[in-house]
Amino acid sequence: MTTDNPLLATTGLPRFSAIRPEHVEPAVDAVLADYRARTDALLASDATRDFANVVLLGEDLEDRLNRVWAPVSHLHGVADSEELRKAYSAAQEKIVEHASELGQNRELYAAVKAVADRAEAITLPRAARTLIEHELRDFRLSGVALEEPARSRFREIANELAKLATEFEEAVLDATDAWSAPIAQESDLAGIPESGRAVLRAYAQEKNADGWLVTLKQPSVQAVLTYADDRSLRERVYRAHQTRASDQGPNAGEFDNTARIDKILALRHEAAQLLGFHDAAEESLATKMAPSPDAVFAFLRDLAARAKPVAERELAELRAFAADELGITELQPWDIGYAAEKLREKKYALNEEELKPYFALDPVIAGLFAITQRVFGVSLKQREGVDVWHPDVRYYDLADANGAVFAGAYVDLYARGGKRGGAWMDVCVNRFVRDGSGHENGTQLPVAFLTCNFAPPTAQTPSLLTHDDVLTLFHEFGHGLHHLLTEVDYPGVAGISGVEWDAVELPSQFMENFGWQREALDLFARHWQSGERLPDELFARMQAARHFHAGLFLVRQLEFALFDFRLHREFDPARGARALEILNEVRDEVAVLHPPAWQRFPHAFTHIFAGGYGAGYYSYLWAEVLSADAFGRFEETGVFDRLTGEAYRKAILAVGGSRPALESFVEFRGREPQPDALLRSYGLAA
């Protein structure tokens, strides 16, 4: 297996077409055995406890594990199968167990501490010093100081949490794939534009069926809830989508995440208390910018106080419009998107369908790359012949001004079965200069995965994006640039690694701003048939509608953030998770529209129960203060100003997690962030 296993290749790109579920466990076993053997050899030797012998060795071992695990983890998200799930789950258990052992290895902790205590530690590069600080912190957060039986219990919890997160996500994916509604008569799809119907037709064809198939994939849900005139169809789709993986709805109890939510919160709370924290929210802030739970609540509640009155006015206007113009006297959640789209059309003479022909996917990508070249001096070129997991996947090389390739990215953009919903960036390969010299020779180049779930092309049309889709693509590409433009030599603090979680969205949200600039849109917004540029009057209507329902959007984000933070802050073992109870209390505080009692939003909230956002969903809004304020400098100097782009690249993107995010921000902006920047970006500033 060690010679034939494609996962054990230590150079080049993964050979996705050769990877089979049966390769996963042997590859993980082999790399973990080597990891343990080399760590034991270090601790048994009398080698000097210096940066190269201890910390760089750890970086090398961790990177080799990542090279095995990254493609497996990625395939689990984009090309899932029953066999892969089993292999993934078994291997993940071993990796989590290994990480727990490592994090509690006191000899290894002592070795890293010895590196930190050496006189020459102060002369190490900033990135190396930060790496040492983070390692010592992470040892403490892994329970290195715990005594038995707490040490073993902490390891058990880590393993159980990893399993529960995987099960949670798989339940959501299965529930999403399990429901569909065949439509035989096109008249039943009245109101849904041709681009939306084409997607539903393609879903039916995938199943070798006639007519149309409504599914719970995002393009389908969006088409129905935004455009379908048939209110009962909207309600059916809303009910199925909002009860996924729960005790309610059409698949009630089949994929139910209720017990997993309770267990995840209980275990996170127990782990936090074992480490000496009051609760999981307090523990989560040990690796974030926010100084305390009280600071997070103050931030969120201050925003709510400003946003809720705006949201209430927006909802009152929408209710009146729905009653007067649409005959909907009792506005329900499945009416909101539909009525809002009709109101937007009336107020601004603008609808997404009018914009979509100007956002064909390929020109949008070309425009995004042109922006990247102008602002950061980086070009992207598609490379043919790269081994991928699906024929739709593309691979791009990133090159500097001299044409030298320094990074790469896989781009997988269309929704399909076996692929989890949403959009994300993930690490495939880390930048790493193994000898620690900083010399470029032998540098391992960074590679990213960029994943979205857009409507695929049809027989008649290319893939046409909504403007929201365009912003999503720019957002994920911003994360990608953070990973790919790093100039840090050590993976542990390069790119997004080591960045405080409530600052990690800065580069992604920053890139979204370009999707609103006339100069940027002129690079790609062309009608896919006529080639006509986006007309000035249509752009003006877009801008006028930019902040349409900003209050409603913001209170929804605040609902998610407060719900998440309160769940982790207020957990009481004697009372259990109380997820729905806390959610209702949060809605009483910040929401302006309450969904039906059967809605089960938490059961598919993968961000906090299966992603990295547990007790951290507030990070999106926290980082938006930084991103809005950072883009303000571009608005002052010109959105394509190269000097500003270079300053941003050097101060924010290049340094990754090698220093505190606030320090990087201050270097770029010349001052600390201004909280009102976020409200200005929503058009809500007083």
N, C-alpha and C positions, 0 to 999 in steps of 0.2 A: 504493500500500500504506500510506503514512503516514497517509492520512485514513481508509481503510476498515479498517485492521488493528485488531481489537478489543484486541490486546495493547498497543497504543500509547496507549490512553486513560490520562491522567495523574491523573484524579480518579474518585471513585466506586468501586464494587465491580467485579471482573472480570466480563465478559459470557461466562460459561463456555459457554453454548449456541452462541455465535458463533465460538468459538475452533476453528480447524482446524490440522492439522499443517503445512499450507503457510503459515500465518501466522508460524510460530515463527522461522525463520531471517531473514526480512526484518525482523521486529521487533527481533531481537537485533542484526542488522547496523546498523539505524538508530540504536538507543540507544548502541551501542558507538562508532559514528562520532561522535555528538554528544559522548560522554564524552571521546574523544580530542581532539576539536577544542577543547572548552572547557578541558581540562587544558593543552593546548599554548598556548592564548591566555593563560592565567594565567602560564605560565612565560616566555612571550615579553614580557609586559608589565612595566612598572616599578611595578605596584601594590604597596602596602605588604604585606609578608608578615605579615599578622595573622590572628587566628582566623576572622574572617568571610570574608576573601578566599580563604584557603587551606583551612582545615579544614571550615568550613561548606559551601564549594563541593563538597569531596569527599563530604561526607555527602549532599548533594543529588543528585550524580551517581550515587552508590552506591544511593540510594533509588529513583531512576528505573529503574535496572537491575533492582532487586528487584521493582518493580511489573510488569515484563515477565516476569521469570524465575519468580517465585513461583507463578503459576497454571500455568505449563508444567510445572515440577518437580512440582507437586502432582498434576496430571492424569497424569503419568508413573507416580505411585504408586497412584492410585485408579481410573483408567480407561485402562489401558494398551492400546495397539494397535501393530501392526507399523509403521504409517506414523508414529505419534507417536514411537516409539522412534528411528526414523531421524532425524527432525527434532530430537529432544531431543539425541541423541548429537552431531550435527553442530554444533548451537548451543552445546552445553556445551563442546566443544573450543575454540570461539572465545572463550567467556567465561573459560575457564581460561587460555588464552594471553594474553588481555587482563589478567587479574589478575596473571599472572607478570610481564608487561612493566611494569605499574604498580608492583608490589612491588620491582622492580629499577631504577626510574627515580630516578637519583641527584639530578637537579635537583628533583624533587618531594620527595624525602627532605630535601634542603637547605632547601626552602621550609617544610616542617613543622618542621624543626629550628630555623629562624629564628623561627618562631612561639613555640616552646618557650623560646628564648633571650631573647625580648623582656622588658623589665622588668615590663610589665603582666601577663605570663602568670600571675604569682603571684596576681593579683587576680581572675582568671577564676573562674566557679563551679566547684565540685568536679568535676562531671560533665565540663565542658570540659577541665579539666586531665587527668583520667583518660583522656579520649578522645585527647588529644595523646600521652600516655605510651604508650597501646596502639598508636597508629599508628607511633610510632618503633620500638617492639618488633617490630611486625609487618613493618616494612620489613626489620629485621635477619633475621627468620625467613623472609623471602622471598628472601634472598640479595643484598640491595642492595650489600653490601660485596665480593661475589665478583668476581674478574677472569675474563676469558675463558681457557680454554674452559669454566670451571666455571659461569659465569653462564648460558650457553646450555644446558648440560647440566642445570642445575637446572630451567630452564623446561620442557625436554623431559620430565623426570621428572614434574613436576606435571601435565602434559597426559596422560601415559601412565597415571598413577595415577587420574585422574578417569575415564578410559575404562574401566580395569579394574574400578573400583568399580561403575560402571553395568552392565558385563557380568556381574559377579558377582551382583548383585541380580537382574538379568533371568534369569540361569540358574536361580536359586532359584525365582523366580516360575514359570518355564516348567516346571521339574521338579515343582513343586507341582501345577500344572494338568494335567500329562501323565498322572498316575496316578489311576485310580479302580477300584473293584470293585463291579459291579452285584450286588445281592442280590435273589433272586427269592422266597425263602421267608422269611416273617416269623420263623419259628422259628429261623432262623440268627442273628437279632438278640436272642436271649434274654438277659435281664439289662439291656439298654439301655432306659431308661425311655421313656415315650411322647414326652416333649419331645425327646429325642435322636433317636428314630425319625422324628419329624415333620421334623426338619432333614434327615435322610437321604432322606426321601420328597421333600422340596422340591428337593434336589439332582437327583434323578431326573427330576422334572417339568421342571426347567430344561433338561434334555437331551431332553425329550419322550419319556421312557422310563417304563415301568411299574416297580413295586416300589420299591426303595431303592437309593441310590448312596452308597457310602462313598468319601470323597475325602480329600485331605491338607490341606484347609482346617481351621483350628484347632477349630471346634465339632465337626467330624466326628471328628478324631483324639482329642479329649478324650472324646467319648461312647464311642468304642470302647475306648480304653485304660483308662478308668475303670470301665466297666460291662459290657462284652461277656463273657458266660460262655464263649463259644467262644474257647478259648485260641489256636487256629490263626489265627483272624481277628485277634486282638490282635497276634500275631507278624507277620502279613502287613503290617498297618498300621504297626507299629513299624519293620519292616525298610524299607518304602517311605519312611517319613517320615525315618528316621535315616540314609538313604543318598542323600537328595536331592542332585542336582548333583554327583555323585561318580563314581568308577570302580567302584562296587559297586551292588548292589540291582537292582530290576526294570528300571530305565532306565540301567543301568551304561554310563558313557562318553558318553551322549547330551548331557548338559548339564554335563559335568565341570569343576569349579572347581579341580582340583588345580594345574594350571599357573598359574592366576591367583593362587592363594595364594602360590606360590613367587615369582612376579614382584612382587606387591604388597610382600611383606616385603623382597625384595632392593632394590627402588626406594626404599622408605621408609628403609632403612638407608643407602643411598648418599646420599640427600638430607640425612639428618641429619649424616653425616660431612662432606659438602660445607660445611655450616654450622658445623662445628667441634665438634659433639656426638659423644660416644662411640658412640651408637646412637639408634634411634628412640624408645626408652623415655625416655631422658634429654631428648631434644628435646620430647617430648610434655609433660613437666612444666614447660616454660617458660611455659605458660599455665594452670597448675593450682595448687591450694593445697599439695599434697604437696611438701615441700622437696627430696626426692631419691629416686632409685630404691630406695636402701636403706631409706628410711622407708616406702615402699609395701610392700616385702617384709616388713618388720618388722610392719607393721599387719596384713597378710594372714596371716602365719604365727602371730602371737599369737592371732588369731581362730580359726585352724585348730586350734591346740593346745587351745582351750577347746571348740570345737564337735565335733571328731572323736570324742572319747570318748562324747559324747551320741548322735551319729549311729550309732556302733557298737552301742550299747545298743538304739537304736530298730530297727536292722536285724535284730539278733538276735531281738528280740521279734516282728518281722514274719515272719521266717523260720519261727519256731516256730509262729506262728498259721497261716501258709499251709500248713505241713505237717500240723498237727493238724486244722484246720477246713476247709481247702479241698482237701486232697489234693495240694498242689503241693510235692513234696519237693525240687525243684531250682528255687529262685526265680530267674526270669530278668527282665531289664529290662522286658519287655512284661507282666510280672505285677505289677510294683511298684504302679502306680496302682490296679489292680484290687484287689489284696490290701489295700492301704492303706485304700481306701474301705470294704472289708468290716470291717477292724479298727476303723476309726473308728466305724462303725455299732455295733460290739459294745461298744466302750469307752464311747462317749458317746451311744449311741442317736441318732446324727446322721448324715444323709447329705445331699448337696447337693440331691437331688431334693425332700427335705422342705422345704428352704429356698427353692428357686426360685419356688414360687407366691407368695412374699412379696416377690419382687424383679422385678415386671413393669417393663419399661424406662421407660415414661412416668412412673409415680409415683417411680421412682428419680431420674430427671432433675429432677422437681419438687422432690424432697427435697434434692437436691444444691444446687439454686438457693435453696431456703429456708435451708439452712445458710450459703450465701454471703451472703445478706441479713442474717442474724443476726450473723455473725461480722465481716463486712467492710462492711456497710451498702450493699451493691450488689444491684440487682435485675436479672433477665434476663427478656426478653420475646421470644417468637418473632415474627419479622417475615415476613409472607406476601409472595409475589410476587418474592422474590429469585431471580435467575438462578443455577441450580445445575447440577452435572454429572450428577446422578442424582436421580430423583424422591424417593428416601428421605432426601436431604440436607435438613437444617433450618438456618435462620439465626436467631441470637439477637442482639438489641441489649442491651448492658449500660448501665444508667442509675444515676446517683448518687441520693442521698437526695432531691434536688429534682426527680428525673425527667429530668434532662438526660442524653442519650445520650453516652457517652464512648468506647465501644469496641464491637466486634462479633465474633461467632464462627460459623463454619460447623461443623456437627456431622454426621459421616458414620459411622454406627455398625455397619452390618451387613456380614458377610462375603459376597463375591460374586466371580465370575470376573473376571480382569483387574485385581484389586486386591491389592496385596501384603499379606501377613499381618502380624500384630502390631498394636500400637497406638502412636500417636504424636501429638505436637502440633507444628505448624510455623507459621511466620510467613507471613501473607498480606500484610498491610500494617503498616508500622512507625509508631509514634507519632513525630511530627516537628514541631517548631516551627521553621519555616524561617528566620525572621529572627533567631533566637537570643535574642530579647528575653525569652522566658518568658511572653509574653502568649498567652492561649488563643485569641484570634481568629486564624483561619487555621490552627489546629492540625490536622495530619493525624492522624486517629484510628486507633488500632491495631486490627487484625483478625487473628484466629487461625484455623487449621485444626485441628480435633480429630477424630481418626480412630481407630476401633476396628473389631473384627471379631467382633461378637456374632452369635449365632444369630438369624436374622430371624423375624418373626412367621409363624405358619402359618394355615391356614384356620380352625383350631379355637382357637388360643391366641395371646395377645400374645407379644412377645419376652420370654422369661423368662431372667433372668440368674442365674448362680451367684454366690455371695458373692465369689468371686475376681474375677468380671467387674465386680461393683460396685466393688471396690477398684481395678481397672484404670481404670474410668471416672473415679473420684475422682483417681487418679494423674495422668492426662492433663489433667484439668481444673485440677489444681494447677499444671502447666506453663503452661496457658492463662492462669490468673490472674496468673502472674509476668509474662507478656507484656502482658496487657491492663490491669493495674492500675499500670503504670509511670507515674511522674510526671517522668521524665527527658526532656528536649527533643531529644536527639540519638540517632538510631537505633543508632549504633555501640556505645552503652553503656546503651541502654534495654532494659527487660525482661530476656530471657535473654541478649541480646547482651553480650559482654564479661565475663560471669560466668565465673569459673574453672570448668572442666568438671567438676571433682570436687565442686563445690558446686551445680551446676545442678539436681541431683535433690532438693535440699532442699525446695522448695515442693511438688513432686509427691508425694514420700513423706510429707510432712507431712499432706497432705489425706487420705491413706489412713486415718489414725488415726480420722477421723470415722466411718468405716464400721464401727467396733467400739464406738461409744458408744451407750448406750441412748437418751439424749436425741435423738441424731441419727437413729437408726433409727426412732424413734417418728414422725418426720416423713414417712416414706415406706414403711416395711416393713408393707404391708397385703396380705392374701391377695387375689389378683386376682379371685376369684369371690365370696367372702363378704364382703370388706372388713375381715375380722378383723385386728387388729394382731398383730404377731409375739408369740406367747405368751411369758410370762416364763420358763417352764420350757424352751422352745426356745432363748430367748436365753441362758439359763444354760448349756445344753449347748454352744451356739456358743462361749461364753467358755471353757468347760472344754476345748474342742477347739482353741482358738486356736493353741496352741503345739504341736499334734500334729505330730510329725516336723519340728520346727523345726531340729533338728540336721542331719537329712538335707537339708533345703532349704539351710541355710547352707553345708554342705560342697560342695554343687553350685555355689552362687554363687562360692565360693572356688576351685573347680576352673576355672570360666570365667575368673575374674580373674587367677589365677596363670598359667594357660595363655597368656592374652593378653599379660601383662606379660613373661613369660619369652620368648615368641616374639620380641618386639621387643628385649628386652634382650640376648639371647644369639645373635642372628643372626650367622652367620659365612658370608661369601660363598663360602668354600672348601667349606662343608658343605651349603649350601642351607637351606631353611626348617626341615626336620626337624619338621614340624608334628605328625605322628602320634607320633614318638619323644618329643617334649617333652610332648605330651598324656599319654602313658602314664607318663612320669616324674612329672608333676603328680598323676595319679591314684594312683600308688603312695604319694605323699606325703599327699594329703588325702582321696581318695575312699574310700568303704567298699564300694562295689559297682562292679565293672568290667564294662562292656558287652562284647559280642562283638567279636572282632578286625575284623569287617567294618563296624562302626559308623563313620560318617563325619560326626560332629557338626561339625567345623570347616568343612566344605564349604557349610553353610547358615548360618554364624555371621555374618549380615549386619551385626550391630552393629559388629564390629571390622574387617570387610573392605569394607563398603560404607556404613557409617554413620560417626558421629563418635567412636566409642569405641576406635579403635586405640590400644593401649598406655594405655587409659583405662577399661577395663571395671570396674576396681577402684572407680571413682567412685561406683557405686551403693552400695557398702558404706560408703565414706568419707562420702558425703553422708547416709547413714542415721544415722550418729552425730549429725550436726547436726539432722536432722529429728526424731529420737526425743527429743533433748534439748530442742529448741524446743517440741515439743508438751507436754513436761513442765510448762511454765509454764501451759498451758491446763488441765492436770489439777489444778494447784494452785489456779487462780482460778475454774474453771468453763469447760466446753468452749464455751459460747456467750457468754462474757464479752466485751462490746463493747470495753471499754478495752484488754483484752489483744489482741483482734482488731485494734484500731486501731494498737496498738503494733507488732504483727507486720507489719501492712500497711505502716506508715511505715518500719520499720527494715529489712525484708527485700524486700518486693514492690515498693514504690514506687521504691526506689533502683537496682534492677537491677544492672547491672555498673559503676555509676558510682564504686564504691569496692570495696576488697577484701572478699570474703565474710566473712572472719573479723571484720572491723570491724563489719559489719552484724549478725552473730550476737551479738557482745559487747554491742552497743547494746541488742538485744532481751532477751538473757538476763542481762545484768549480769556476765558472766564468760565465760571460754573454755569450749568444749564439753567434756563429760566422756565419755571413751571408753566407759565402762561403760553408757552410755545405750543403745547398740546391743544389747548382750547382754541388758539388761533388757527391751527391746522384743521379743526372741525368747523371753523366759522362761528365759534361760540364765545369768542373773547368779548368781554364787556367793552 
